[in-house]
Amino acid sequence: MKVFIKYVLKSMTEKKGRFLLLLIAIAMSTGLVVTSTGLIDIILDSLLKPVVASYEKQDLVIEPNDKGLSFFTCNEVSTAGIEPESILKEIILNGTITDNIDTDDETSRTVTIRARDTSKIPLEQLTDGNLDTFNGSSCIISERIAKERNLSLGGTITIVIAGVSKELTITAISAPDGAFYNDTPNSFSMFLPYEYLANELGVKGQYNFITAKALDGGIDQAIESFNSANKDFNATELFDMDQVKEQFSSFSSILYVMLLIVVAMSSIIIYSTFKLIITERLTTIGTFLSQGATTGKVKFILRLESFFYGVIGALLGNGLGILALYVITRSISPLKKYGIYEAVTIKPNYMIAGTIFAILLSLLSSYLPVRKISKLQVKDVILNDVRVSMHIGYKKFIVGCCLLGASLLLYFFGGDLTINLSPILMIVSLIGTILAYPKVIDLLSILLSKLCRGKNKSLFFATNNLRTSKILLSNITLIVISILSILAITSAAKSATDVVVDAYEELNSDIEIYNISTIRENDEQSVTDKLTEQLIDLGVKAEDINYVDYEYATVYLSDDEENQMSIPLQGIDLDTYRAYNGYLELDSKAYKEGLEQFRTDSKGIIMTTALLKGTNKKIGDTVLVECNGVKEKLTIDAIINAKLFNGGIVSFVSHETMRNLFNVPSSNQITFVTDSDIDTFVPKLKPIIRSIGATFITKEEMRKQNIEQNQMMMNALSIFSYLAIVIAALGIINNVSISFLQRKTEFAVLSSVGMENSLRRRVLLIESVACVTWGMVIAILYSLFGMSLVGKIMSLVGFPLEISLSFGSLPTIYLVSLCIVLLATLPVIFKSKKLSIIQELKYE
């Protein structure tokens, strides 16, 4: 065994270029597996760890069973399952900080106001000041915010709380830890005395947020114990990790689809490389066989070599994957500006998955070339006289056409099943295309070679070689896959941009105002009512204002309440919202009957096709909705296709339903159009918005942000396209080398009868150009169908988008692909100069 291993290791490193080629292909794929496996965990950790830290590592949130209460008392409660001293009672509100209010600069910033008893302020974190004067209109901020906003102990800061401006005195400054860990200049926390804020809101002795830590038995055990011991209160986990993961599942699915493309290309490279290894070692293999070695023993040696490639590739790939996870973690850490990076937890299963993948990829991809050794004749192997079949039959062509035809039939006549089967249809149709195109090229090349015969020698040889060389056809396959991956990304990016632009054109709104406080200072007039009066004073027409009650709700999609989802629930007036949101096409005849029912139904709800996907819910059924702490059964009056609006996950009820059932006092979001010029209107609007602590954005700014967000996702996915190009280039270098080795005798015969070196070089170059051209043509023809499947896949993973081929990108993609393939051909052209006619023809 030691002899075999020594021989294998020596054989592996004999050809340094090929050794690196295989390792790069395996390592890249393995690195992507490790990265994809750990990426979602990394994103979740980077997003959730700062949030968990800001809630001081509490585990549970405690709420009253009477869900209709915004504020509640919590005096008599059993501490079963929780640490008694960990119970933290607070009033938590969102406010805004307002500086330089008389300037034209927009300086409103979000502030999380946390009012608690002095005994619950962590004294060990205070770096300046004390709690002696922490009473009345005072506050505590972090030293990070004090530095960023040039604030100091004893200074004042103006905060808009529940729509009213309050001036607070800074009595202490804390280290940026615990509740202040997540502070940034644009979003930060502050402590206020409980007595002060409770008196301001008229809720003395009441709270709206209570947390605690679980005992050592674990969170689930703590919840069960606490809930069993308390009739009036209910404990739940502070963060539902499963629900957060579900939000990222669509992005994760897209990553794995792109990973499949890279893995497929790596497999082709490994397959082709082992064909090259076997071709180069025919004499050695013949010697082994002549000395009594069995084909099984020879195959074992080659598979052992494949295994070692997998092991070494796994080591490199795991390293690349871990490095990538470290880079991603540092780049997405929320507080990297302050030199704070989230810790990277590399789980053993990442590397185990990567190692198993690398070894299996190498063994499976080399299986067919190694298996074919059994078909070789010993005499031919010894004489290095193994002929490569030039015949391209109809069998694969027929199978390919059947697969492609079946995919087309299911696509056009599969109905709703098409979306669910879209990934399978994509794979099957692509395999069908790859099986069918060689015969098409064969037939067309016969025609072209006949046309070129006697007119242009280089074109004649190139077209004829392309028809008969399976390795060159393998090059076309690599080119097709890489071009398709690039086209999928560029087409999706362009389609997403076009959809966003068109969607915003259909929104009848110039400005959207949100984060409007619904906690009233008095019962006479809400903040929204005051804002409406001021907008009318600025010239906005009352009929041009659309009011929205925007709340997050939990919808239970099954009777056992197991299948639940957190969604935005919007309270609307049907007529004004229909006039505002033309994108949803609420004036469609298909929705007319349902929407008329919704207009008069006090317990009606409009739901979306994406939300109800996979359920048996239909119009007329009831669904349980929990909003603002209240559970109510609502009747589904209409089901609409929301397309890309909020990812299709949204529901609508009437203002009356929000007020009467879910205790939402007033609208917290409005949109409107104005006849005034936006550039002159916005400066007049800013002071009004700042004074009530709300936020606004223009339609143009919304459109820009949405396009940028889509572009960021497409840029992330484009990494796979770049890797596909690199892997394709490596594979093409390998395949061109194999093709030349297989045709050395043929070139030697032609050279012996007068073929010049320059003609041979031209033939090799024309072959490369032809490969790219055919690859481009096949990719474009397939894309006319394939891009529609990509759109179906996007819908399946929660991003409904109709994707059309980006024709504008085709010239660039063709030229880049051509340059890469021509560069890959250059090493073979240099090798061809050393072709020995005598050596190649000595057995002929």
C-alpha positions in Angstrom: 0.0 0.0 0.0 2.9 2.3 0.8 4.2 1.8 -2.7 0.9 2.7 -4.2 0.6 5.9 -2.1 4.2 6.9 -3.0 3.5 6.4 -6.7 0.2 8.3 -6.6 1.7 11.3 -4.8 4.5 11.4 -7.2 2.1 11.2 -10.2 -0.1 13.9 -8.8 2.7 16.5 -8.4 4.5 15.5 -11.7 2.4 18.0 -13.7 2.3 21.1 -11.5 -0.2 23.0 -13.7 -2.8 20.2 -13.7 -2.2 19.6 -10.0 -3.1 23.2 -9.3 -6.0 23.1 -11.7 -7.7 20.3 -10.0 -7.1 21.7 -6.5 -8.4 25.1 -7.5 -11.6 23.6 -8.9 -12.2 21.4 -5.9 -11.2 24.0 -3.4 -13.4 26.7 -4.9 -16.5 24.5 -4.9 -15.7 23.3 -1.3 -15.1 26.9 -0.1 -18.5 27.9 -1.5 -20.2 24.9 0.2 -18.6 26.0 3.6 -19.5 29.6 3.0 -23.1 28.9 1.9 -23.6 26.6 4.9 -22.4 29.1 7.4 -23.5 32.3 5.8 -27.0 32.4 7.2 -25.8 31.7 10.7 -23.2 34.4 10.3 -25.8 37.0 9.1 -28.1 36.0 12.0 -25.4 36.3 14.6 -24.3 39.6 13.3 -27.8 41.0 13.3 -29.1 39.4 16.5 -26.1 39.5 18.8 -26.1 43.3 19.1 -29.9 43.2 19.7 -29.5 40.5 22.4 -26.8 42.5 24.0 -28.9 45.7 23.9 -31.6 43.8 25.9 -28.9 42.8 28.4 -29.0 39.2 27.5 -32.5 38.6 28.8 -34.2 35.4 27.6 -37.9 35.9 28.1 -40.5 38.6 27.6 -43.5 38.6 30.0 -46.9 39.9 28.7 -50.4 40.0 30.3 -52.9 37.5 29.0 -55.2 40.5 28.5 -53.6 41.4 25.2 -55.7 44.6 24.8 -53.6 46.5 27.4 -50.9 48.8 26.0 -49.6 49.4 29.6 -50.1 47.0 32.5 -49.2 46.4 36.2 -47.1 43.5 37.2 -47.1 43.3 41.0 -48.2 39.8 41.8 -46.4 37.3 39.6 -44.9 34.0 40.3 -41.2 33.7 39.4 -41.4 29.9 38.6 -38.8 29.1 36.0 -37.1 32.5 36.0 -34.5 34.2 38.1 -36.4 36.6 40.4 -33.7 39.2 40.5 -33.5 39.3 36.7 -37.1 40.7 36.2 -36.7 44.0 34.4 -39.8 46.3 34.1 -39.6 49.2 31.7 -41.5 51.6 29.5 -39.9 51.5 26.1 -40.9 54.0 23.4 -39.5 55.2 20.1 -38.6 58.9 20.0 -36.5 61.2 17.9 -33.7 63.6 18.7 -33.9 67.0 17.1 -30.9 69.3 16.8 -30.6 72.6 14.9 -34.3 72.7 14.4 -34.2 76.1 12.7 -31.8 75.0 9.9 -32.7 73.4 6.6 -30.7 70.3 7.5 -32.6 67.2 8.2 -31.3 66.0 11.6 -34.1 63.9 13.1 -32.7 60.7 14.5 -34.3 57.6 16.1 -34.0 57.1 19.8 -35.1 54.1 21.9 -36.3 55.6 25.2 -36.1 53.1 28.1 -37.6 54.3 31.3 -36.7 52.2 34.4 -36.3 52.4 38.1 -33.0 53.7 39.4 -32.2 50.4 41.0 -32.1 48.7 37.6 -29.5 51.1 36.1 -26.1 49.2 35.8 -23.8 51.4 38.0 -20.7 49.5 36.9 -21.2 50.8 33.3 -21.3 54.5 34.3 -18.1 56.3 33.2 -19.1 59.8 34.2 -21.7 61.3 36.5 -23.9 59.5 39.0 -27.5 58.8 39.8 -27.9 61.5 42.5 -29.7 63.8 40.1 -31.3 61.1 37.9 -34.9 62.2 38.4 -37.3 64.5 36.6 -36.4 65.5 33.0 -33.0 63.8 33.0 -31.4 61.1 31.0 -28.3 58.8 30.6 -26.6 58.3 27.3 -23.5 56.3 26.1 -20.1 57.8 25.8 -20.1 56.8 22.1 -23.1 59.0 21.5 -21.7 61.8 23.7 -18.6 61.8 21.5 -20.4 61.5 18.1 -23.0 64.2 18.9 -20.6 66.5 20.9 -22.7 66.2 24.1 -21.4 66.4 27.7 -22.4 65.8 31.3 -24.8 68.5 32.4 -25.8 69.4 28.8 -29.2 69.2 27.4 -30.7 67.1 24.6 -34.1 67.7 23.0 -36.3 64.6 22.4 -39.7 64.3 20.7 -41.7 61.8 22.9 -45.1 60.7 21.7 -45.3 63.7 19.4 -44.3 66.3 22.0 -40.8 67.9 22.3 -39.0 67.5 25.7 -35.7 69.0 26.8 -33.7 66.5 29.0 -30.6 67.1 31.1 -27.7 64.6 30.8 -26.9 63.4 34.3 -24.7 60.4 33.6 -22.7 58.9 30.8 -22.4 55.1 30.3 -20.0 52.8 28.6 -21.3 51.6 25.2 -22.4 48.2 26.6 -25.6 46.5 27.5 -28.5 48.6 26.5 -26.1 51.0 24.7 -24.1 48.3 22.8 -25.9 48.9 19.5 -25.7 52.7 19.6 -25.0 54.5 16.4 -25.3 58.3 15.7 -28.5 57.7 13.8 -30.1 55.2 16.1 -29.3 55.0 19.9 -30.8 54.3 23.3 -31.1 56.4 26.4 -32.3 55.8 30.0 -35.0 58.0 31.5 -36.3 57.9 35.1 -39.4 55.7 35.3 -41.4 58.2 37.5 -40.8 61.0 35.0 -42.0 59.2 31.9 -44.9 57.4 33.7 -46.2 60.7 34.9 -45.9 62.3 31.4 -47.9 59.5 29.9 -50.3 59.1 32.8 -49.5 55.4 33.4 -47.9 55.5 36.8 -47.3 52.1 38.2 -47.6 50.5 34.7 -45.2 49.2 32.2 -45.2 48.0 28.6 -42.1 45.8 28.5 -41.0 43.2 31.0 -38.1 40.7 30.5 -36.4 38.1 32.6 -33.7 35.4 32.5 -34.5 31.7 32.4 -33.2 29.4 35.1 -30.5 26.8 34.3 -33.2 24.3 33.0 -33.4 26.2 29.7 -35.7 28.6 28.0 -38.4 26.0 27.0 -38.5 24.7 30.5 -38.7 28.2 32.0 -41.6 29.1 29.7 -43.5 26.0 30.6 -42.9 26.5 34.4 -43.8 30.2 34.4 -46.9 29.9 32.3 -48.2 27.0 34.5 -47.7 29.1 37.6 -49.3 32.3 36.3 -52.9 32.7 35.1 -52.7 36.4 34.2 -49.3 36.5 32.5 -47.6 34.7 29.7 -43.9 34.2 29.0 -42.4 33.8 25.5 -38.9 33.7 24.0 -37.5 37.2 23.5 -36.4 36.3 19.9 -38.0 33.7 17.7 -34.9 32.4 15.9 -36.9 30.1 13.6 -38.9 33.0 12.3 -35.8 35.2 11.7 -34.2 32.3 9.8 -37.4 32.0 7.7 -36.9 35.6 6.6 -33.5 34.7 5.1 -34.5 31.4 3.6 -35.1 32.9 0.2 -31.7 34.4 -0.1 -30.2 31.1 1.2 -32.1 29.2 -1.5 -30.7 31.4 -4.3 -27.2 30.9 -3.0 -27.6 27.1 -3.2 -28.9 27.4 -6.8 -25.9 29.4 -7.8 -23.7 26.9 -5.9 -25.1 24.1 -8.1 -23.8 25.9 -11.2 -20.3 26.2 -9.9 -20.3 22.5 -8.7 -21.5 21.4 -12.1 -18.6 23.2 -13.8 -16.1 21.8 -11.4 -17.4 18.3 -12.1 -16.9 18.8 -15.8 -13.3 20.0 -15.1 -12.4 17.0 -12.9 -14.0 14.6 -15.4 -12.0 16.2 -18.3 -8.8 16.3 -16.3 -8.9 12.6 -15.4 -9.5 11.9 -19.1 -6.2 13.9 -19.7 -4.5 11.9 -16.9 -5.5 8.6 -18.5 -4.5 9.8 -22.0 -1.0 10.9 -20.8 -0.4 7.7 -18.8 -1.5 5.2 -21.4 2.0 3.9 -21.8 2.5 3.5 -18.0 -0.9 1.8 -17.7 0.0 -0.5 -20.6 3.2 -1.4 -18.7 1.3 -2.2 -15.6 -1.1 -4.4 -17.5 1.7 -6.2 -19.4 3.3 -7.1 -16.1 0.2 -8.8 -14.8 -1.6 -5.9 -13.1 -5.4 -6.1 -13.4 -7.6 -3.3 -14.6 -9.1 -3.3 -11.2 -5.7 -2.5 -9.6 -5.1 0.2 -12.1 -8.5 1.7 -11.4 -7.8 1.5 -7.7 -4.6 3.6 -8.1 -6.5 6.2 -10.1 -9.3 6.4 -7.6 -6.8 6.6 -4.8 -5.3 9.6 -6.6 -8.8 11.1 -7.0 -9.4 10.6 -3.2 -6.1 12.4 -2.4 -7.2 15.3 -4.7 -10.4 15.4 -2.7 -8.7 15.4 0.7 -6.2 18.2 -0.3 -8.9 20.2 -2.0 -11.0 19.8 1.1 -8.2 21.3 3.3 -7.8 24.2 1.0 -11.5 24.7 0.4 -12.3 24.6 4.2 -9.6 27.3 4.6 -11.1 29.4 1.9 -14.6 29.0 3.3 -13.5 29.9 6.8 -11.6 32.9 5.5 -14.7 34.0 3.5 -16.9 33.7 6.6 -14.4 35.9 8.5 -14.4 38.5 5.8 -18.2 38.5 5.5 -18.5 38.8 9.3 -16.2 41.8 9.5 -17.9 43.5 6.5 -21.4 43.1 7.9 -20.7 43.8 11.5 -23.1 46.7 12.5 -20.5 48.4 14.7 -17.4 47.9 12.5 -17.1 51.7 12.4 -16.1 51.6 16.0 -13.7 48.7 15.7 -16.3 46.3 17.1 -16.6 43.1 15.1 -18.9 40.2 15.9 -17.1 37.0 16.9 -17.1 34.3 14.1 -18.3 30.9 15.3 -17.1 28.2 13.0 -19.1 25.1 13.6 -17.5 21.7 13.0 -20.4 20.7 10.7 -19.3 23.4 8.2 -15.9 21.7 7.8 -17.3 18.2 7.9 -19.8 19.1 5.2 -17.0 20.7 3.1 -14.7 17.7 3.5 -17.4 15.1 2.6 -18.4 17.2 -0.4 -14.9 17.6 -1.7 -14.1 13.9 -1.6 -17.4 12.9 -3.1 -17.1 15.6 -5.8 -13.6 14.3 -6.8 -14.5 10.6 -6.7 -17.8 10.9 -8.5 -16.5 13.2 -11.2 -13.6 10.9 -12.0 -15.7 7.8 -11.9 -16.6 7.6 -15.6 -13.1 8.3 -17.1 -11.6 5.7 -14.7 -14.3 3.2 -15.5 -13.6 3.3 -19.2 -10.1 1.7 -18.6 -11.9 -1.7 -18.5 -12.7 -1.2 -22.2 -9.1 -0.7 -23.3 -7.1 -3.4 -25.1 -3.7 -4.1 -23.6 -1.9 -4.2 -26.9 -3.3 -0.8 -27.9 -2.6 0.7 -24.5 1.1 -0.5 -24.6 1.5 1.0 -28.1 -0.3 4.2 -27.1 -2.7 3.5 -29.9 -6.0 4.2 -28.3 -8.5 5.7 -30.7 -11.0 8.3 -29.7 -14.5 7.8 -31.1 -15.4 10.7 -33.5 -19.0 9.6 -34.1 -21.9 11.6 -32.7 -25.0 9.5 -32.8 -28.7 10.3 -32.5 -29.3 8.5 -29.2 -28.3 11.5 -26.9 -29.9 13.9 -29.3 -33.3 12.1 -29.0 -33.0 11.8 -25.2 -32.1 15.5 -25.0 -35.0 16.6 -27.2 -37.4 14.5 -25.1 -36.1 16.1 -21.8 -36.4 19.6 -23.3 -39.8 18.9 -24.8 -41.1 17.5 -21.5 -39.9 20.6 -19.7 -41.6 22.9 -22.2 -44.9 20.9 -22.0 -44.9 21.0 -18.2 -43.9 24.7 -18.2 -46.8 25.7 -20.4 -49.5 23.3 -19.2 -48.4 22.6 -15.6 -50.3 25.5 -14.0 -49.4 26.2 -10.4 -47.2 23.1 -10.3 -44.8 24.9 -12.6 -43.4 27.2 -9.9 -42.9 24.3 -7.4 -41.1 22.2 -10.0 -39.2 25.1 -11.6 -35.7 24.1 -10.2 -36.2 20.6 -11.5 -37.4 21.9 -14.9 -34.3 24.1 -15.1 -32.0 21.2 -14.4 -33.8 18.8 -16.8 -34.1 21.3 -19.6 -30.5 22.3 -19.3 -29.4 18.6 -19.4 -31.6 18.1 -22.4 -30.0 21.1 -24.2 -26.5 19.8 -23.4 -27.4 16.3 -24.7 -29.1 17.6 -27.8 -26.8 20.4 -29.1 -23.8 18.2 -30.2 -25.8 16.5 -32.9 -27.1 19.9 -34.1 -23.5 21.2 -34.3 -22.5 18.0 -36.0 -25.1 18.4 -38.8 -24.4 22.1 -39.2 -20.7 21.6 -39.2 -20.9 19.0 -42.0 -22.6 21.7 -44.1 -20.1 24.4 -43.2 -17.1 22.2 -43.8 -18.4 21.3 -47.2 -18.8 24.9 -48.0 -15.3 25.7 -46.9 -13.6 22.7 -48.6 -11.1 23.9 -51.2 -11.8 27.5 -50.3 -10.3 28.0 -46.8 -8.2 25.3 -45.2 -8.2 26.7 -41.7 -12.0 27.1 -41.6 -12.4 23.6 -43.1 -10.2 21.9 -40.5 -11.7 24.0 -37.6 -15.3 23.2 -38.4 -14.6 19.6 -39.1 -12.6 19.2 -35.8 -15.4 20.9 -33.8 -17.8 18.4 -35.2 -15.7 15.4 -34.3 -14.0 16.4 -31.0 -16.0 15.6 -27.9 -13.5 17.6 -25.8 -14.2 20.8 -27.9 -17.9 20.1 -27.4 -17.2 19.9 -23.7 -15.7 23.4 -24.0 -18.9 24.6 -25.4 -20.8 23.1 -22.4 -18.6 25.0 -20.0 -19.1 28.2 -22.0 -22.8 27.7 -22.1 -23.1 27.2 -18.3 -20.9 30.2 -17.5 -22.7 32.5 -19.9 -26.1 31.3 -18.6 -25.1 32.1 -15.0 -23.9 35.6 -16.0 -27.1 36.2 -18.1 -29.3 35.0 -15.2 -27.7 37.6 -12.8 -27.6 40.5 -15.3 -31.1 39.8 -16.6 -32.5 39.5 -13.0 -30.8 42.7 -12.0 -32.1 44.6 -15.0 -35.6 43.2 -14.6 -35.6 44.0 -10.9 -34.6 47.6 -11.7 -37.3 47.9 -14.4 -39.9 46.5 -12.0 -39.0 48.9 -9.3 -39.1 51.9 -11.6 -42.4 50.9 -13.1 -43.9 50.1 -9.6 -43.0 53.5 -8.3 -44.5 55.1 -11.3 -47.8 53.5 -10.3 -47.7 54.8 -6.8 -49.8 58.0 -6.7 -47.7 59.7 -4.0 -45.0 62.3 -3.7 -44.1 61.9 -0.1 -44.6 59.2 2.6 -44.6 60.1 6.3 -44.1 57.3 8.8 -43.2 56.6 12.5 -46.1 59.0 13.5 -46.7 58.5 17.2 -50.1 57.1 18.2 -49.6 57.6 21.9 -51.7 60.8 22.4 -50.8 63.5 24.8 -54.5 64.2 25.3 -57.8 62.8 24.1 -58.7 65.9 22.0 -56.6 65.5 18.9 -54.1 62.8 17.7 -50.7 63.6 16.3 -51.9 62.5 12.9 -54.8 65.0 13.0 -52.4 67.8 13.9 -50.1 66.8 11.1 -53.1 66.8 8.6 -54.0 70.4 9.5 -50.4 71.5 9.0 -50.2 69.8 5.6 -53.4 71.4 4.5 -51.9 74.8 5.6 -49.0 74.0 3.2 -51.5 73.5 0.3 -52.0 69.8 0.4 -55.6 68.9 -0.5 -57.4 66.7 2.1 -58.7 64.3 -0.6 -55.1 63.7 -1.7 -54.0 62.3 1.7 -54.0 58.5 2.2 -54.0 57.3 5.8 -52.5 53.9 6.7 -52.6 52.2 10.1 -49.3 50.2 9.8 -48.9 47.5 12.4 -47.1 44.1 12.6 -49.5 41.2 13.2 -49.3 37.4 13.5 -51.5 35.5 11.2 -52.3 31.8 11.9 -52.6 30.0 8.7 -53.8 26.6 10.1 -56.5 25.7 12.5 -54.1 24.3 15.0 -52.3 27.6 15.1 -48.9 25.9 14.3 -48.5 27.5 10.9 -48.0 31.2 11.8 -46.3 34.2 10.2 -45.5 37.7 11.2 -46.8 40.1 8.6 -47.4 43.8 8.0 -51.1 44.5 8.6 -52.3 47.8 7.1 -55.6 49.5 8.0 -56.8 51.4 5.0 -59.7 53.3 3.4 -60.3 51.2 0.2 -61.0 54.2 -2.1 -58.0 56.4 -1.1 -55.7 53.4 -1.0 -56.8 52.2 -4.4 -56.1 55.7 -5.8 -52.6 55.6 -4.1 -51.4 52.1 -5.0 -52.0 51.5 -8.6 -49.3 48.8 -8.6 -51.6 46.3 -6.8 -54.3 46.8 -9.5 -57.1 46.9 -7.0 -59.5 48.2 -9.7 -59.2 44.9 -11.5 -62.5 43.2 -12.4 -61.1 40.0 -10.8 -61.1 41.6 -7.4 -64.3 43.7 -7.8 -66.7 41.4 -5.9 -64.4 40.6 -3.1 -63.4 44.2 -2.5 -67.1 45.3 -2.4 -67.6 42.7 0.3 -64.6 44.0 2.1 -66.0 47.6 2.0 -69.0 46.6 4.3 -67.4 43.8 6.3 -66.3 44.9 9.8 -64.3 41.7 10.2 -63.0 41.4 6.7 -59.4 41.1 5.5 -57.6 41.2 2.1 -54.8 38.7 1.8 -52.3 37.9 -0.9 -51.6 34.8 -3.0 -48.0 34.7 -1.7 -49.2 34.7 2.0 -51.7 31.9 1.4 -49.5 29.8 -0.8 -49.4 26.2 0.5 -52.5 26.6 2.5 -56.1 25.5 1.6 -57.5 29.0 2.5 -59.9 30.5 0.0 -62.3 33.5 -0.2 -64.9 33.2 2.5 -62.7 31.2 4.9 -61.7 32.7 8.3 -58.2 33.3 9.5 -57.0 34.0 13.0 -55.1 37.3 13.3 -53.2 38.6 16.4 -52.5 42.4 16.3 -51.6 44.8 19.1 -52.1 41.9 21.6 -55.6 41.0 20.4 -56.7 37.8 18.6 -59.6 38.0 16.2 -61.0 35.7 13.5 -61.4 37.6 10.2 -63.1 36.6 7.0 -61.0 36.5 3.8 -63.0 38.8 1.5 -60.4 39.0 -1.3 -57.2 37.4 -2.3 -54.9 39.6 -4.5 -51.6 39.1 -6.2 -49.3 41.6 -4.4 -46.4 40.8 -6.8 -43.2 42.4 -5.4 -45.1 44.7 -3.0 -43.4 43.9 0.4 -42.4 40.6 -1.1 -46.1 39.7 -1.5 -46.4 39.3 2.3 -49.0 41.8 3.5 -52.7 42.0 4.4 -55.2 44.8 4.6 -58.1 45.6 6.9 -60.3 48.7 7.3 -59.6 51.6 9.6 -62.7 50.6 11.6 -61.4 47.1 12.1 -58.1 48.5 13.4 -59.9 50.9 15.8 -62.7 48.6 17.0 -61.0 45.2 17.1 -57.3 45.9 17.5 -57.3 49.1 19.6 -55.1 51.1 17.2 -56.0 54.7 18.1 -55.0 56.5 14.8 -53.0 56.2 11.6 -49.2 56.2 12.0 -48.4 56.5 8.3 -49.7 58.8 5.5 -48.9 59.4 1.9 -49.9 62.3 -0.2 -49.4 64.2 -3.5 -48.8 67.9 -3.8 -49.1 70.4 -6.6 -46.0 72.3 -5.2 -42.5 71.7 -6.5 -40.9 69.0 -4.3 -37.6 70.9 -4.0 -39.4 73.9 -2.5 -42.0 71.9 -0.5 -39.6 69.7 1.4 -37.8 72.5 3.3 -41.2 73.7 4.5 -42.2 70.2 5.6 -39.0 69.4 7.5 -39.7 71.5 10.6 -43.2 70.1 10.9 -41.9 66.5 10.7 -39.1 67.2 13.2 -41.5 68.8 15.7 -43.6 65.6 16.0 -40.7 63.1 15.8 -41.9 61.4 12.6 -39.9 60.5 9.5 -40.5 61.2 5.8 -39.2 60.1 2.4 -39.9 61.3 -1.1 -41.0 58.8 -3.8 -37.7 59.4 -5.7 -35.6 58.6 -2.6 -37.7 55.4 -2.0 -37.1 54.3 -5.6 -33.4 54.9 -5.3 -33.1 53.0 -2.1 -35.0 50.0 -3.4 -32.9 49.9 -6.6 -29.7 50.0 -4.5 -31.0 47.2 -2.2 -31.8 45.0 -5.2 -28.4 45.8 -6.7 -26.6 44.8 -3.5 -28.2 41.4 -3.6 -27.4 40.9 -7.3 -23.8 42.1 -6.7 -23.5 39.4 -4.0 -24.8 36.7 -6.3 -22.6 37.9 -9.2 -19.6 36.5 -7.2 -20.8 33.1 -8.3 -20.8 34.3 -11.9 -17.2 35.5 -11.6 -16.2 32.2 -10.1 -18.0 30.4 -13.0 -15.9 32.4 -15.5 -12.7 31.5 -13.6 -13.6 27.8 -13.4 -14.7 27.8 -17.0 -11.3 29.3 -18.1 -9.4 26.7 -16.1 -11.6 24.0 -17.7 -11.1 25.3 -21.2 -7.3 25.3 -20.7 -7.5 21.7 -19.7 -9.9 20.7 -22.5 -7.9 22.4 -25.2 -4.8 20.5 -23.9 -6.7 17.2 -24.0 -8.0 17.9 -27.5 -4.5 18.6 -28.8 -3.1 15.5 -27.2 -5.8 13.4 -28.8 -5.2 14.9 -32.2 -1.4 15.0 -32.1 -1.1 12.1 -34.5 -3.7 13.7 -36.9 -1.8 17.0 -36.8 1.5 15.1 -37.4 0.1 13.4 -40.5 -1.1 16.7 -41.8 2.2 18.3 -41.1 4.0 15.5 -42.9 2.0 16.3 -46.1 2.6 20.0 -45.9 0.5 21.7 -43.2 2.5 24.7 -41.9 2.7 25.6 -38.3 0.9 28.9 -39.0 -2.0 27.0 -40.4 -2.2 24.7 -37.3 -2.2 27.8 -35.1 -5.0 29.4 -37.1 -7.0 26.2 -36.8 -6.6 26.2 -33.0 -7.6 29.8 -32.8 -10.7 29.4 -35.1 -11.7 26.4 -33.0 -11.7 28.6 -29.9 -13.7 31.4 -31.6 -16.2 28.8 -32.9 -16.6 27.3 -29.4 -17.4 30.7 -27.9 -19.8 31.6 -30.8 -21.6 28.3 -30.6 -21.7 28.6 -26.8 -23.2 32.1 -27.1 -25.8 31.0 -29.6 -26.9 28.0 -27.6 -27.0 30.1 -24.4 -29.2 32.8 -26.0 -31.6 30.3 -27.5 -31.9 28.4 -24.2 -32.3 31.7 -22.3 -35.5 32.6 -24.2 -37.0 29.7 -22.2 -34.5 29.5 -19.3 -35.0 33.1 -18.1 -38.7 32.4 -17.6 -37.7 29.4 -15.4 -35.3 31.7 -13.4 -38.3 33.9 -12.8 -40.3 31.0 -11.5 -37.5 30.0 -9.2 -37.3 33.5 -7.9 -41.1 33.3 -7.2 -40.6 29.9 -5.4 -38.0 31.4 -3.0 -40.2 34.4 -2.2 -39.0 37.0 -4.7 -41.7 37.1 -7.5 -40.1 38.6 -10.6 -40.7 38.1 -14.3 -37.2 38.0 -15.8 -36.5 38.8 -19.5 -33.2 38.3 -21.3 -30.9 41.3 -21.0 -30.0 41.7 -24.7 -27.9 44.8 -24.0 -25.4 42.7 -22.0 -24.8 40.1 -24.8 -22.0 41.9 -26.8 -20.0 42.5 -23.6 -20.4 38.9 -22.4 -19.5 37.5 -25.8 -16.3 39.6 -26.1 -15.2 38.8 -22.5 -15.8 35.1 -23.1 -13.9 35.2 -26.3 -10.9 36.9 -24.7 -10.8 34.3 -21.9 -11.0 31.4 -24.3 -8.3 32.8 -26.6 -6.0 33.3 -23.7 -6.7 29.7 -22.6 -5.7 28.6 -26.1 -2.3 30.3 -26.1 -0.5 27.6 -24.0 -1.6 24.9 -26.4 -0.4 27.0 -29.4 3.0 27.2 -27.8 3.0 23.4 -27.2 2.1 22.7 -30.8 5.4 24.2 -31.9 7.2 21.3 -30.3 5.2 18.6 -32.2 7.5 15.8 -33.4 6.3 14.2 -36.6 8.7 11.2 -36.2 7.7 10.5 -32.6 4.0 10.6 -33.4 4.1 8.5 -36.5 6.6 5.8 -35.5 3.9 3.2 -34.9 1.8 4.2 -37.9 
